[in-house]
Amino acid sequence: MSLDMGRNRIYKEFEVLRLRWEAAQLTWQDVVRHEFTEQYWNPLDQAVLTTLGALDRLAPVLAQARQECAGREWL
């Protein structure tokens, strides 16, 4: 799997999860949901956004490395 494919899969799957979370919030409106949001959802959301940003920054670096190493034989 390429970096782009992995990044896109993370993005798409998290979007599905986000839509399900939004739907759940419509009916789950108690203190436990609030605690879940603070303890689990918000950190997960931030971690996924951070990861996607890191992958976006890494992609051109890897592309350049592939280009510079193309055609070389390694021992």
Summary of the structure (lengths in Angstrom):
residues: 75
radius of gyration: 18.5
end to end distance: 24.6
largest distance: 61.5
contacts: 150
relative contact order: 0.11
helix: 85%
strand: 0%
